[in-house]
Amino acid sequence: MEGINYVLDDKNEKIAVQIDLTRYGDIWEDFYDSLIAELRKGEEKIELEELIGNLRREGKLTKDV
């Protein structure tokens, strides 16, 4: 496939992939976002207002949101 290159080990097995991001950048972003969402499924969820309050207390958010 043009724009996709596989890196092979000494046994000729695929161990990595190079993706032409100028060609497939949008698809890669979608894939990466879904991967991150899957990895975070078990994380504790907090309300947006609580997050904003936490960030303000830590001095990481100063503008009104």
N, CA, C and O atoms as a GROMACS GRO file, in nm:
protein
  260
    1MET      N    1   0.086  -0.117   0.000
    1MET     CA    2   0.000   0.000   0.000
    1MET      C    3   0.091   0.124   0.000
    1MET      O    4   0.181   0.134   0.083
    2GLU      N    5   0.066   0.213  -0.090
    2GLU     CA    6   0.149   0.332  -0.100
    2GLU      C    7   0.130   0.421   0.024
    2GLU      O    8   0.017   0.446   0.066
    3GLY      N    9   0.240   0.466   0.080
    3GLY     CA   10   0.235   0.550   0.199
    3GLY      C   11   0.238   0.473   0.329
    3GLY      O   12   0.239   0.533   0.437
    4ILE      N   13   0.240   0.340   0.321
    4ILE     CA   14   0.248   0.253   0.438
    4ILE      C   15   0.370   0.164   0.420
    4ILE      O   16   0.380   0.091   0.321
    5ASN      N   17   0.463   0.168   0.516
    5ASN     CA   18   0.583   0.084   0.511
    5ASN      C   19   0.595   0.008   0.641
    5ASN      O   20   0.578   0.064   0.749
    6TYR      N   21   0.625  -0.120   0.630
    6TYR     CA   22   0.643  -0.204   0.748
    6TYR      C   23   0.792  -0.219   0.780
    6TYR      O   24   0.874  -0.232   0.690
    7VAL      N   25   0.823  -0.217   0.907
    7VAL     CA   26   0.958  -0.244   0.954
    7VAL      C   27   0.960  -0.390   0.997
    7VAL      O   28   0.876  -0.434   1.075
    8LEU      N   29   1.057  -0.464   0.944
    8LEU     CA   30   1.064  -0.608   0.970
    8LEU      C   31   1.184  -0.640   1.059
    8LEU      O   32   1.287  -0.572   1.054
    9ASP      N   33   1.169  -0.744   1.140
    9ASP     CA   34   1.282  -0.789   1.222
    9ASP      C   35   1.367  -0.888   1.142
    9ASP      O   36   1.342  -0.912   1.024
   10ASP      N   37   1.466  -0.946   1.208
   10ASP     CA   38   1.556  -1.038   1.138
   10ASP      C   39   1.488  -1.169   1.097
   10ASP      O   40   1.544  -1.247   1.020
   11LYS      N   41   1.367  -1.193   1.149
   11LYS     CA   42   1.289  -1.312   1.109
   11LYS      C   43   1.186  -1.276   1.002
   11LYS      O   44   1.101  -1.357   0.966
   12ASN      N   45   1.196  -1.152   0.952
   12ASN     CA   46   1.106  -1.100   0.849
   12ASN      C   47   0.962  -1.084   0.899
   12ASN      O   48   0.868  -1.091   0.820
   13GLU      N   49   0.948  -1.063   1.029
   13GLU     CA   50   0.815  -1.040   1.087
   13GLU      C   51   0.795  -0.890   1.108
   13GLU      O   52   0.888  -0.818   1.145
   14LYS      N   53   0.673  -0.845   1.084
   14LYS     CA   54   0.641  -0.703   1.101
   14LYS      C   55   0.648  -0.666   1.249
   14LYS      O   56   0.587  -0.731   1.334
   15ILE      N   57   0.724  -0.560   1.279
   15ILE     CA   58   0.736  -0.515   1.418
   15ILE      C   59   0.696  -0.369   1.435
   15ILE      O   60   0.676  -0.323   1.547
   16ALA      N   61   0.683  -0.297   1.325
   16ALA     CA   62   0.644  -0.156   1.332
   16ALA      C   63   0.591  -0.115   1.195
   16ALA      O   64   0.604  -0.187   1.096
   17VAL      N   65   0.532   0.003   1.193
   17VAL     CA   66   0.478   0.055   1.067
   17VAL      C   67   0.510   0.204   1.057
   17VAL      O   68   0.505   0.276   1.156
   18GLN      N   69   0.542   0.247   0.937
   18GLN     CA   70   0.560   0.389   0.908
   18GLN      C   71   0.441   0.432   0.823
   18GLN      O   72   0.408   0.368   0.723
   19ILE      N   73   0.378   0.542   0.863
   19ILE     CA   74   0.260   0.590   0.793
   19ILE      C   75   0.288   0.730   0.742
   19ILE      O   76   0.333   0.817   0.817
   20ASP      N   77   0.261   0.753   0.615
   20ASP     CA   78   0.275   0.885   0.556
   20ASP      C   79   0.161   0.972   0.608
   20ASP      O   80   0.047   0.960   0.563
   21LEU      N   81   0.194   1.060   0.703
   21LEU     CA   82   0.089   1.141   0.767
   21LEU      C   83   0.034   1.249   0.676
   21LEU      O   84  -0.076   1.299   0.700
   22THR      N   85   0.108   1.288   0.572
   22THR     CA   86   0.051   1.384   0.477
   22THR      C   87  -0.063   1.320   0.400
   22THR      O   88  -0.154   1.388   0.354
   23ARG      N   89  -0.057   1.188   0.385
   23ARG     CA   90  -0.160   1.116   0.312
   23ARG      C   91  -0.268   1.060   0.405
   23ARG      O   92  -0.387   1.066   0.373
   24TYR      N   93  -0.227   1.005   0.519
   24TYR     CA   94  -0.319   0.934   0.607
   24TYR      C   95  -0.331   0.998   0.746
   24TYR      O   96  -0.375   0.932   0.840
   25GLY      N   97  -0.294   1.124   0.759
   25GLY     CA   98  -0.296   1.190   0.889
   25GLY      C   99  -0.432   1.190   0.956
   25GLY      O  100  -0.441   1.165   1.077
   26ASP      N  101  -0.537   1.219   0.882
   26ASP     CA  102  -0.672   1.223   0.940
   26ASP      C  103  -0.715   1.086   0.991
   26ASP      O  104  -0.774   1.074   1.098
   27ILE      N  105  -0.685   0.983   0.913
   27ILE     CA  106  -0.720   0.846   0.954
   27ILE      C  107  -0.641   0.808   1.078
   27ILE      O  108  -0.695   0.747   1.171
   28TRP      N  109  -0.511   0.843   1.080
   28TRP     CA  110  -0.427   0.812   1.196
   28TRP      C  111  -0.482   0.881   1.320
   28TRP      O  112  -0.489   0.820   1.426
   29GLU      N  113  -0.522   1.009   1.309
   29GLU     CA  114  -0.578   1.082   1.424
   29GLU      C  115  -0.702   1.012   1.478
   29GLU      O  116  -0.716   0.996   1.599
   30ASP      N  117  -0.791   0.970   1.390
   30ASP     CA  118  -0.912   0.899   1.432
   30ASP      C  119  -0.876   0.769   1.504
   30ASP      O  120  -0.933   0.738   1.609
   31PHE      N  121  -0.783   0.694   1.448
   31PHE     CA  122  -0.739   0.568   1.510
   31PHE      C  123  -0.679   0.595   1.647
   31PHE      O  124  -0.712   0.527   1.744
   32TYR      N  125  -0.590   0.693   1.655
   32TYR     CA  126  -0.522   0.725   1.781
   32TYR      C  127  -0.623   0.771   1.887
   32TYR      O  128  -0.615   0.730   2.002
   33ASP      N  129  -0.718   0.856   1.848
   33ASP     CA  130  -0.820   0.903   1.942
   33ASP      C  131  -0.902   0.786   1.997
   33ASP      O  132  -0.931   0.781   2.116
   34SER      N  133  -0.940   0.692   1.910
   34SER     CA  134  -1.020   0.578   1.957
   34SER      C  135  -0.936   0.487   2.046
   34SER      O  136  -0.989   0.428   2.140
   35LEU      N  137  -0.808   0.475   2.018
   35LEU     CA  138  -0.719   0.395   2.102
   35LEU      C  139  -0.707   0.456   2.242
   35LEU      O  140  -0.715   0.385   2.342
   36ILE      N  141  -0.688   0.587   2.249
   36ILE     CA  142  -0.677   0.655   2.378
   36ILE      C  143  -0.809   0.642   2.455
   36ILE      O  144  -0.807   0.618   2.576
   37ALA      N  145  -0.922   0.657   2.387
   37ALA     CA  146  -1.051   0.643   2.453
   37ALA      C  147  -1.067   0.502   2.511
   37ALA      O  148  -1.116   0.486   2.622
   38GLU      N  149  -1.025   0.402   2.437
   38GLU     CA  150  -1.033   0.264   2.484
   38GLU      C  151  -0.944   0.243   2.607
   38GLU      O  152  -0.985   0.177   2.703
   39LEU      N  153  -0.825   0.299   2.605
   39LEU     CA  154  -0.733   0.285   2.718
   39LEU      C  155  -0.785   0.354   2.844
   39LEU      O  156  -0.751   0.314   2.955
   40ARG      N  157  -0.866   0.458   2.826
   40ARG     CA  158  -0.916   0.536   2.940
   40ARG      C  159  -1.051   0.488   2.991
   40ARG      O  160  -1.106   0.548   3.083
   41LYS      N  161  -1.107   0.383   2.933
   41LYS     CA  162  -1.240   0.336   2.972
   41LYS      C  163  -1.255   0.314   3.121
   41LYS      O  164  -1.359   0.348   3.177
   42GLY      N  165  -1.156   0.257   3.185
   42GLY     CA  166  -1.166   0.225   3.326
   42GLY      C  167  -1.131   0.338   3.420
   42GLY      O  168  -1.140   0.322   3.542
   43GLU      N  169  -1.091   0.452   3.367
   43GLU     CA  170  -1.052   0.564   3.452
   43GLU      C  171  -1.173   0.627   3.521
   43GLU      O  172  -1.284   0.624   3.469
   44GLU      N  173  -1.147   0.683   3.637
   44GLU     CA  174  -1.252   0.752   3.712
   44GLU      C  175  -1.298   0.875   3.633
   44GLU      O  176  -1.218   0.946   3.573
   45LYS      N  177  -1.427   0.897   3.634
   45LYS     CA  178  -1.484   1.012   3.563
   45LYS      C  179  -1.522   1.118   3.665
   45LYS      O  180  -1.569   1.087   3.774
   46ILE      N  181  -1.501   1.246   3.627
   46ILE     CA  182  -1.544   1.356   3.713
   46ILE      C  183  -1.624   1.454   3.629
   46ILE      O  184  -1.609   1.460   3.507
   47GLU      N  185  -1.709   1.530   3.696
   47GLU     CA  186  -1.791   1.629   3.627
   47GLU      C  187  -1.702   1.744   3.578
   47GLU      O  188  -1.598   1.773   3.638
   48LEU      N  189  -1.743   1.808   3.469
   48LEU     CA  190  -1.668   1.918   3.412
   48LEU      C  191  -1.647   2.030   3.514
   48LEU      O  192  -1.537   2.086   3.523
   49GLU      N  193  -1.751   2.062   3.590
   49GLU     CA  194  -1.740   2.169   3.689
   49GLU      C  195  -1.633   2.137   3.793
   49GLU      O  196  -1.560   2.226   3.837
   50GLU      N  197  -1.625   2.011   3.834
   50GLU     CA  198  -1.523   1.969   3.931
   50GLU      C  199  -1.383   1.983   3.870
   50GLU      O  200  -1.291   2.029   3.938
   51LEU      N  201  -1.368   1.944   3.745
   51LEU     CA  202  -1.240   1.957   3.677
   51LEU      C  203  -1.198   2.103   3.669
   51LEU      O  204  -1.082   2.136   3.698
   52ILE      N  205  -1.290   2.190   3.631
   52ILE     CA  206  -1.259   2.332   3.621
   52ILE      C  207  -1.218   2.387   3.757
   52ILE      O  208  -1.120   2.462   3.766
   53GLY      N  209  -1.290   2.349   3.862
   53GLY     CA  210  -1.254   2.392   3.997
   53GLY      C  211  -1.116   2.345   4.037
   53GLY      O  212  -1.038   2.422   4.093
   54ASN      N  213  -1.084   2.220   4.008
   54ASN     CA  214  -0.952   2.166   4.040
   54ASN      C  215  -0.842   2.243   3.968
   54ASN      O  216  -0.740   2.277   4.027
   55LEU      N  217  -0.863   2.270   3.840
   55LEU     CA  218  -0.763   2.342   3.762
   55LEU      C  219  -0.745   2.485   3.812
   55LEU      O  220  -0.633   2.536   3.816
   56ARG      N  221  -0.853   2.549   3.851
   56ARG     CA  222  -0.843   2.685   3.906
   56ARG      C  223  -0.766   2.685   4.038
   56ARG      O  224  -0.680   2.771   4.059
   57ARG      N  225  -0.796   2.591   4.126
   57ARG     CA  226  -0.725   2.582   4.255
   57ARG      C  227  -0.576   2.559   4.236
   57ARG      O  228  -0.494   2.607   4.314
   58GLU      N  229  -0.541   2.484   4.133
   58GLU     CA  230  -0.401   2.454   4.106
   58GLU      C  231  -0.332   2.566   4.027
   58GLU      O  232  -0.213   2.558   3.998
   59GLY      N  233  -0.409   2.670   3.992
   59GLY     CA  234  -0.352   2.782   3.916
   59GLY      C  235  -0.326   2.750   3.770
   59GLY      O  236  -0.250   2.821   3.704
   60LYS      N  237  -0.389   2.646   3.720
   60LYS     CA  238  -0.367   2.605   3.581
   60LYS      C  239  -0.473   2.660   3.487
   60LYS      O  240  -0.463   2.647   3.365
   61LEU      N  241  -0.575   2.723   3.545
   61LEU     CA  242  -0.682   2.779   3.464
   61LEU      C  243  -0.720   2.912   3.525
   61LEU      O  244  -0.762   2.919   3.640
   62THR      N  245  -0.705   3.018   3.448
   62THR     CA  246  -0.735   3.151   3.501
   62THR      C  247  -0.849   3.219   3.427
   62THR      O  248  -0.914   3.308   3.483
   63LYS      N  249  -0.874   3.181   3.303
   63LYS     CA  250  -0.981   3.242   3.226
   63LYS      C  251  -1.115   3.178   3.260
   63LYS      O  252  -1.121   3.063   3.303
   64ASP      N  253  -1.221   3.254   3.240
   64ASP     CA  254  -1.355   3.198   3.260
   64ASP      C  255  -1.384   3.098   3.149
   64ASP      O  256  -1.355   3.122   3.032
   65VAL      N  257  -1.442   2.986   3.189
   65VAL     CA  258  -1.478   2.881   3.092
   65VAL      C  259  -1.627   2.867   3.091
   65VAL      O  260  -1.681   2.784   3.018
   0.00000   0.00000   0.00000
